[in-house]
Amino acid sequence: MGFPNEVTTNAPGLDAGIEIGSKPHNIEAYPTFESGVVTIGRFVKYDTGSVDALDASATPKIAGVIRNKLNRVIGENTYTTAKDTVVEVVDFGHVTVEVTAAATPSKFAPVYVVNATGADSGKATQDATGNLLVADAVFWEQIKTGVWVVRLQNYR
């Protein structure tokens, strides 16, 4: 007997940056972070003790995906040191991510991330050209246009 997929059946309109609580996952809180880091399901790096946005650095260490703040004001999409004491990063499990406009992922395709400054910084894509491979991560399923679930398979 088959079971319906819990992600798309129960929450078809999820935004990016949401962990899938029905699956094993891990969330880490980091008190040191770059003020202004985007919260909407973007990949971030860990650099010199701080969680920062991707910025074309040569060898970034991917920390995971910034978790959407549950108590955020509508339209507010950044963590700031003036208002927030920590950022939360999903580093294992299933999590929704924002993908680039040109992305055309498929289930089990490897995840690449835009390692550049600008509007697409930290967004996921299946395109390897000029992008950074996220080791042990695969696309799982599309939630809606611009949002996919990815599976981070190894604890970071």
RATAKA-V234360 format. One record per residue. N is the residue number from 1. RES is the residue in one letter. PHI is phi in degrees with one decimal (* if undefined). NEAR is the number of other ideal C-beta (glycine too) atoms within 12 Angstrom. D_FIRST is the distance of its C-alpha to the first C-alpha in Angstrom with 1 decimal. Layout:
N|RES|PHI|NEAR|D_FIRST  N|RES|PHI|NEAR|D_FIRST
//
This chain:
1|M|*|3|0.0  2|G|-83.8|5|3.8  3|F|-115.9|9|6.7  4|P|-66.9|12|10.0  5|N|-71.4|20|12.9  6|E|-65.1|18|15.1  7|V|-69.0|31|18.2  8|T|-79.8|22|18.5  9|T|-70.5|14|16.6  10|N|-94.3|15|18.8  11|A|-147.6|23|21.9  12|P|-69.0|19|22.5  13|G|-109.4|15|26.3  14|L|-56.4|31|26.7  15|D|-85.7|29|30.1  16|A|-73.3|35|30.8  17|G|90.8|42|31.5  18|I|-112.2|37|28.6  19|E|-76.5|37|26.7  20|I|-92.4|33|22.9  21|G|-65.3|21|23.1  22|S|-78.8|19|19.5  23|K|-114.4|23|20.0  24|P|-57.7|17|22.7  25|H|-158.1|28|26.0  26|N|-138.8|25|29.7  27|I|-126.9|30|32.5  28|E|-110.5|27|36.1  29|A|-103.6|22|39.1  30|Y|-117.3|31|42.2  31|P|-78.5|16|45.5  32|T|-110.4|21|47.3  33|F|-153.9|33|46.3  34|E|-72.7|31|47.8  35|S|-63.8|18|48.7  36|G|97.0|25|47.0  37|V|-66.5|39|43.9  38|V|-68.8|39|41.3  39|T|-97.8|37|38.3  40|I|-83.7|36|36.0  41|G|58.7|37|33.5  42|R|-105.1|48|36.0  43|F|-72.4|52|36.3  44|V|-132.4|46|39.4  45|K|-110.6|37|41.6  46|Y|-108.3|28|43.2  47|D|-137.9|23|46.9  48|T|50.6|13|49.7  49|G|80.4|14|48.0  50|S|-132.7|24|46.8  51|V|-87.7|43|43.6  52|D|-132.9|35|44.8  53|A|-69.2|39|43.8  54|L|-69.9|38|43.6  55|D|-147.4|23|47.1  56|A|73.8|21|47.5  57|S|-64.2|20|48.5  58|A|-65.6|11|48.6  59|T|-136.3|12|46.2  60|P|-69.5|30|44.1  61|K|-99.2|25|41.8  62|I|-69.8|39|38.5  63|A|-87.2|40|37.8  64|G|142.4|42|34.6  65|V|-114.6|53|33.7  66|I|-63.1|49|35.8  67|R|-81.1|43|33.8  68|N|-62.9|33|34.5  69|K|-67.6|28|36.8  70|L|-65.9|14|35.1  71|N|-105.0|13|38.5  72|R|-72.4|23|39.9  73|V|-71.5|12|42.0  74|I|-56.1|9|40.6  75|G|89.8|8|41.9  76|E|-85.9|17|42.8  77|N|-128.6|23|41.1  78|T|-135.9|28|43.1  79|Y|-92.7|38|43.8  80|T|-129.0|21|47.6  81|T|-67.8|19|49.6  82|A|-73.1|9|51.6  83|K|-117.7|17|48.6  84|D|-115.9|27|46.0  85|T|-97.9|15|46.3  86|V|-146.8|22|43.3  87|V|-111.8|40|40.7  88|E|-108.5|34|37.1  89|V|-124.5|42|35.4  90|V|-83.1|44|31.7  91|D|-119.3|35|32.0  92|F|-158.4|26|28.6  93|G|108.6|33|25.0  94|H|-97.4|34|23.6  95|V|-147.0|47|26.3  96|T|-83.7|43|27.3  97|V|-131.9|52|30.3  98|E|-85.2|39|32.8  99|V|-112.9|39|33.1  100|T|-66.4|32|36.3  101|A|-61.5|15|36.9  102|A|-87.5|17|36.9  103|A|-65.8|28|33.7  104|T|-135.2|16|31.0  105|P|-68.7|31|28.5  106|S|-139.9|16|25.2  107|K|-54.9|17|22.2  108|F|72.8|16|23.5  109|A|-69.8|26|27.1  110|P|-64.8|25|29.7  111|V|-99.0|41|31.1  112|Y|-114.7|35|34.8  113|V|-129.4|43|36.9  114|V|-75.9|37|40.1  115|N|-100.8|33|42.8  116|A|-156.5|23|45.6  117|T|-80.8|17|47.3  118|G|112.6|16|46.7  119|A|-63.2|15|44.0  120|D|-97.3|29|41.3  121|S|-52.6|33|42.0  122|G|84.1|48|38.9  123|K|-75.1|42|36.5  124|A|-88.4|50|33.8  125|T|-157.7|37|33.8  126|Q|-95.9|31|32.6  127|D|-82.5|25|36.2  128|A|-76.5|16|38.0  129|T|-62.7|12|41.4  130|G|73.9|15|43.5  131|N|-114.4|30|40.6  132|L|-99.7|32|39.5  133|L|-70.5|23|36.4  134|V|-94.0|41|34.4  135|A|-57.4|20|33.6  136|D|59.9|19|30.0  137|A|-126.2|37|28.6  138|V|-136.1|27|26.3  139|F|-72.0|32|25.2  140|W|-111.4|31|21.6  141|E|-163.4|28|21.3  142|Q|-82.2|28|23.8  143|I|-95.6|33|24.0  144|K|-162.5|20|26.9  145|T|-56.0|16|30.1  146|G|86.2|25|31.8  147|V|-134.1|36|29.0  148|W|-126.8|42|26.4  149|V|-87.2|44|24.3  150|V|-117.1|52|25.5  151|R|-110.7|34|24.4  152|L|-90.6|39|27.5  153|Q|-88.8|24|26.5  154|N|-124.1|16|29.7  155|Y|-59.0|18|31.6  156|R|-75.3|27|34.7
//
